[in-house]
Amino acid sequence: MDSFDRSDLKERNRAIVYSLFAAKRNLSKADVSRETGISGPTVLKIVEYFEQMNLLIPADEIEQSNLTLGRRPRPLKLNPDAVYTIGVEYDGIHLALGIVDTLGNLRLLLRKQISENLEIVINNYLENLIYELIDSARLPMKNIVGIGIGLPGTVNPKSHIIKFAPLVGVSNELDLSQSISCLESNLSMPVVVENDANVAALGEYARRFKGNDTDLLFAIVGRGFGAGLILDGKLRRGPRQFTGEIGYLVFDPLWQASFTKPGWLEAQADLASFWSEVVFSGGPSEKALERVTNYLAISLSSICISLDIEQIILGGLRGMSFESELIQMIQKRISQVSVLPITCTAPLAEEPGVIGAGRLALDYWLQEIFKGP
């Protein structure tokens, strides 16, 4: 038991030190010891271990020249090029893949329009596109330590079973465990899967709140509605991985729920017609914008009021000519129906879903690094 306790403490201390560097960038060993309360000798061992893994490198000369004269502590920072991950996001229409560095920066993006069911995309398209991305980035395979994939529906990260995703061909449930194992074997790296809105929330949260225990609701307007929820700095999945499936919210006592069709909110907003207008007319009509605004604003404000959340990020619309107009309309409507101040804005992250999926894969790799030796 004593051995386990020491090992657990070592892992915890490594995670704390890494998180501090991720939040504050440039630190000396004395800074780390002072801010974490971890003893100097322990910090020294952790720093040396991270340097051996190429995770920590000296800060550049410009930063060092700003230090006071005398005996100068050597500031260190996370190495953005220590390792890379691949983030993948599929929304039912587009498959986006990106190279993400250690700091969560998107280095290269590849986007393909693929309107197929989820199983076909995973089995027939994904591996070849991953190789295409790696070739374009000109990176050795050994420098890439994992792949994160964001998918619609309820996603069980352990069993790899997908449910509640009728818009991408999942009427009952889809077991992707064999497909994921095949990818891991062929690519020689771990693959982690998560709900698409959850990874987008993680990507956006890292961009906005480094090291803070803040709340955030990341809503996605795609072929359906989805949301990723972060409470006190932690992603909320729920025991059935159903947190954020806002498309199934119901405000009609006569509604009959079904696993094989869109939820009440998605049906009322009539997203199929909304996106048809975008495709054939270049943008949604005022009527369609009003419809989506009303249903989404009431639903999101209800969630924020019940959980006391101040910030909504509306994703899935980057590059759309109507993105700003829809966000402004939703903000105005929320201000009318909510007794609490709630802000609705566009994402700051360039590709929050791809970045979040990449960071998820990095976190998986880091857990092994923190454990030892």
Buried (B, 14 or more C-beta within 10 A) or exposed (E): EEEEEEEEEBBEBBBBBBBBBBEBBBBBBEBBBEBBEBEEEBBEBBBEBBBEEEBBBBBEEEEBEEEEEEEEBEBBBBBBBBBBBBBBBBBBBEBBBBBBBBBBEBBBBBBEEBEBBBBEBBBEBBBEBBEEBBEEBEBEEEEBBBBBBBBBBBBBBEEBBBBBBBBBBBBEBBEBEEBBEBBBEEBEBBBBBBBBBBBBBBBBBBBBBEEEEBBBBBBBBBBBBBBBBBBEEEBBBEEEBBBBBBBBBBEEEEEEEEEEEBBBBBBBBBBEBBBEBBEEEEBBEEEBBEBBBBBBBBBBBBBBBEEEBEBBBBBBBEEBEBBEBBBEBBBEBBBEBBEEEBEBEBBEBBBBBBBBBBBBBBBBBBEEBBEEE
